[in-house]
Amino acid sequence: MPSSLADEPVEHAEEGEEPLTDDEYAEYLAELGDAWEVVDDHHLEASYEFEDFAAALAFTNDVGELAEEEWHHPDIHLSWGEVGVEMWSHDIDGLHESDFVMAARMDQSYAEYGDD
């Protein structure tokens, strides 16, 4: 049995599936780091801070590799010392469990940079 949200498989939304409601996603959101918030009951947003551009770029590349591996791609905004991420399931135009799994994995990756 998986020990955390980050250990769950990324299972993409099925055709015709409805996005999660606020009651449905509340438990998932509680498992994420403080960086994440749900915006307009539609998508997740987070902002991660880094000591410099190189660290922010390295994290961006880590997120990109994860996205390609799971075929679930966030919008990523890279600037000096900061990476912003927006995550939602485009197929259902809203939130799905897979978005929270990906967010948890991004939190896990960020922890490796020592800037929690």
N, C-alpha and C positions, 0 to 999 in steps of 0.2 A: 504494500500500500504506500503511495507517495507520502512523503513527510511534509511537503509544503506545496503551495501553489506553483512554484517554479518547477517542481518535479512532475507536474501533471503534463499529459501529452497535449499538443496543440491540435485540437480537433476543429476543423473549420465549420462554419455555419452551413447548414443544409439549405437547399433551395426551398423557399417558402417559410423558413424559420423566422420567427419574430425576434427583434432585438430584446435584450434584457430590460426589464423595468427597474426602477430605482430600488424596489424591495428585493428584486432578484440579484442585483449587482452589489448591494450594500455589504454583504459578507465578503465578497471578493475584494472590494475596495479596502476593507478593514485589514486585509492581509498584506496590502502593499505598503511601501515606504511612504513617508510624509510628502515626498515630492509629487505624488499623483493626486489629481482631482478629476472628477467627472464634470464635463462641461455640457450644459443643455441636454442632459440625459442622452447624449449622442456619442461623445468620444472622451477618451482619457487624455490628459495633458500632464507633462512633467517637465521640470527644468533641473538639470544637473550642473553643478559648479565644479570647476577644475582650476588648478594652479596656473595653467598656461594653455596656449593654443594647441601645443603638441599633445597634451593629455586629452583635451577635448576631442581632437581629431582621432586619436587612438580609440577612444570610447565610441565615437561615431562609426569607425570601421568595425568594432566589435558588434555593435547593434546591426550594422549592415550585413555582417556574416550570419548572425542569428536570423535575421529576416529572410535571407536567401535560403538558409538551411530549412526553415519552417514554412517558407513561401507565404509569409504573412508580414507585410511591409508597412512600417510606420512612416509618417512624415517626420523628417529630421531637420532641425535648424541648428547649424553650427556657427558659433561666433567665438571670439577670443575668450577662453575660460568658461564657456557655457555651451551646453547642448540642450535644446528644447525638443521634445518628442510629443507627437500626437498619434494616437492609436485608436482605430475602430475597424470594424469589419465592413468593408465596402460592399460586399454582396448583399448585406441586409441593411446597409446604411445606418448602422448603430452598433451598440455594444454586444459582445458575445463573450463567453467564458474564455475563449482563446486570446482575446485582447488582454485580459487580466493575467493569464499565464505568461504572455510575452512581456508584460510590464514587470512581473515578478522576476523574470529572467534578466531584464535590463537592470533592475535593482541589484540583483546578485552580481552582475558584471561590474556595476558601479562600485560595489563594496570592495572589489579587488584594487581599486585606485586609492583606497584609504582616505577618501574625502567625504565620508558619511556625515 
